[in-house]
Amino acid sequence: MVSPAISNLVLMLVMMQVSRKLDFEDPNILLGVRIAYGVGTTLTLLIYLFVRQKIIAKNDLNTLKYLQPPNAMQGETEAKLVTTTVKDYDLQQIHQAIKGVFTGLAMMGFMHLYMGYANPLVMQSISPVKGALESNLVKIHLYGKLATGDLKRPFKAPEGFLSALNGASSAKTDKASIEKAETAGAGGIKEE
């Protein structure tokens, strides 16, 4: 199976070449690209909303405990113990994904409507759909894969520039770390 990072790079290169060939001065082509972007965004949102409904219907109330790594960007220095359910964790993750769709929509609106760029619409008509179909929650709830390995909750933070910048690491789920945090009373939070 091809790595999502490699496929994203290939997709980006192909879509850049496609956008160079398009004449955005032609109103019909511009309208077509806008419609493709709208369809891609709507499809991404529908995928996430469908997965959200599956999470609610499944109602997995198994307890999930993990140490959330400190966020240096917010001035945090210690990891927090989080006690939640699988359902609540999945809902939190899907709400972040849905929020990401609207953030992308706002950014594209600014870039296209205010700044006049049309090229990013071509890339963003496919990329969010691809990202949604490759997300961990879609793999678990839509494709029916077991939550083991890379799909084990809490999901690993994707490696990238921002995660290296703020020192983010993956959440700890080992029994020793959780017991140490519980006995230390290090400000554990329970999510409802």
Secondary structure, 3 states (H helix, E strand, C coil): CCCHHHHHHHHHHHHHHHHHHCCCCCHHHHHHHHHHHHHHHHHHHHHHHHHHHHHHHHCCCCEEEEEECCCHHHCCCCCEEEEEEHHHHHHHHHHHHHHHHHHHHHHHHHHHHHCCCCHHHHHHCCHHHHHHHCCHHHHHHCCCCCCCHHHCCCCCCCCCHHHHHCCCCCCECCHHHHHHHHHHCCCCEECC
